[in-house]
């Protein structure tokens, strides 16, 4: 998984007054959990743009001005209800030998036959929560919709999960193709029956109709 480096400064004071001063200076107060000690630090708001405003998943390297570095993942973020500015971010520390739970984006690939026939693709899950060692965390999860006909569903059990496990029930639907008003649905059985009918008519004997006004003679 790709990693983003956040350069920050360790915070000595964590009171409301100090936090307000940081925000006025366009700094974001942050907390790193998961280790023996909780680490409080701050970083410029612009430093989080590639981490927060993206659909991709990333791990983070937190590099503090005192020389300390930590591997982490974003766990929670708070935005201002009016301005949408980042108010606070929580991180969780990564360890090579400890599994971590993380939301991973779903990338849809392939061309669904049901969509080609007029169905509508519905993406039920744009992200899936997985658990794995940090080195096994995927950048994204591929969902191949090629086999889906109209009414078909792609379940989480049909996705590859090498090196990680999904934290969802087995009946979780990732994508499905729903019927729309403009549908040209072709059924496999109807196609086969149509082909057999054509073959039968070609192999059968032709029967001439009697001419107009004529009488059939025995």
N, C-alpha and C positions, 0 to 999 in steps of 0.2 A: 504494500500500500504506500502511496506517495505521502511524503511528510512535509510540513510547513514549519519554518522556524519563526518563533515569536521572541523578539528581543525585549526584555522587560527589566524592571527595577524592583528589588525586594522592598516590601513595605514594613516599616517599623511600627507605624501607628495605624490602627484599623477602626478608629472611631468615626462617627457620623461627620464630624467637622473635617477630618482628614479626607474622607471619601468624597465629600462635596468639593473640596479643593482640587482633588484629582480630576473630577469630572469637568470642573470649570477650566482646567488646563488641557482638556480633550484627551485625558488619560482614562483607561478603563480599569477599575479595580477588579482583581481576579483572585481566586483561591484554588490551590492545588491540593486535592485530597488523595488518600490511598497509601501514603507512606507512613513512616513512624511519626512524623510531625506534619501538621498542616502548614503549607507555605502560602503566604500572602504576598502578592506582587501586583504590579501595574504595568501597562504597556499602552502605547499610542493607539487610539481608536482605528486609525488607518491600517495598523498592522494586522487587523483581523479580517480585512475585506475578503481575502482569498479563502479564508477558512469559513466565514459565516455566510457570505453571499454567493453560494455555489451549490449546485446539486450533487457535487462529488463528495466522497468521504475521504478524510485525511487524518493521519496521526499528526502529532505536534511535538516539536522539540522546543522546550522553554529554556531560553538562554538568558540568565540573569547577569546583571552588571558586576556581581561579586564573583563571577566565575562558575557558579553552579549551573548545571544543565539537567533537565528532566525530560523523559519521554512521557507523553500523555495523550489523552483524547478529550475532546470537548464533551462535557456531560450535561451542562445546563447553561442557558443564556437568558438574560432579562433585557427587554427593550422598553424604552419610554413609551407610554401608551399614546402619546400625541405626536412626538417628533420621530419615533422609531430609532432613536439613538441607542447605542448599546450602553446599558447601565451597569451590568455585572456579568461575569462569566465564571463558571465552575469547571475545573478540569479534574480528570482522574488519572493518577499516575500509572504508567505501564511497567510491567516487569516481564522479562523474557519467559519466565517459567510459570506465569499465572495467566489463566484465561480471562478474557475481557468481553463484555457484551457491548455490541455497537450496532447502530442502524446503518445498513448498506443500501445504496440506491439500486433499483432494478432497471436494467437496460433491455428493452424489447427488441428482438431480432426476428428476421424471417417475414414471409408474406402469408397471411392467413387466407385460405380458400374461402372461408366464410365471409371475410371482409370483401374479397373480390366479387362475391355474389351479392353484395349489397348489405351485409351485416355491419354492425357497429362494434368496434373494439372498445372494451371497457377495461381500464387499468385499475383493478381493485387495490393493489398494493404498489405504491411507487418506491417504498423502502421496506426492507425486511430486517428484522433484528436477528443477529447471529452471535454465537459465542465461540471464541477461538483464542489460541495463543496469538500474541501480536504479529508474529511473522507469518501467520496463516490467514490474517484478515484480508479479504478480497477487496479490490478497488470498486467492483460492482458485481452484480449477479445477473447473468444472462437468462432471459425468458424467451424461448423459441416458440412463436405462435403459429408456425407453419402448419402443423396438423389440425388446427382448430377449424371446425365447420361452424355453421350457424347453430347456436345453442351450446357449443363446446366450451369447456372450462379447462384452464391450466392450473393444476394443484401444486402446492409447494413440494409435494413428494416427487414430482416429475423434474425438479431442478437439481442440478449437480451441486454437491456440497462437500467436496474434497477438502479435508483439513479443518472444517468448521461444521457447526450444527445450528439448525434453525430453532429459534425460540418461539415457534408458532405451532398450533395444532396441525395434524396431518391433513385435515379437511379445509385448510386455508386456501382460498381461491386467489391466485395472483392476477390472472387475466381471464377474460371471457368474451365471446363474440355473441352479441345480442341481436335479435331480429329487429329489423326496421321496416318501415312501410314500403320502401323500394327494395324489394328482395327478389332476386332471381335464383331460387334454390334448386340445385340439381342433385338428385339422389342417386347414389351409385347403383342401386337395384333397378331404378327406372331406366338408367342408361343401358344396363345389360339387357333388360327386357326389350328395349327398343331395338338394339342391335340384333337380337335373336329374331324379332318379328320381321326385320328387313331381310335377313338370310332366308327365312322360311318362305317369304313371298317370292324371292328370286328363284328358289329351287322348286317351287310348285308348278303345276301345269296350268296353262292359260285356257280359259273357257270362253268361246265366242258367243255373243248374244245373238238371238235371231234377228234377221233384218226386219225393218219396219214394214208392217202390212203382210209379212209372210207367216205361213203356218208351219209349225214344227211337224216334221214327218217322222213316223216311227218306222 
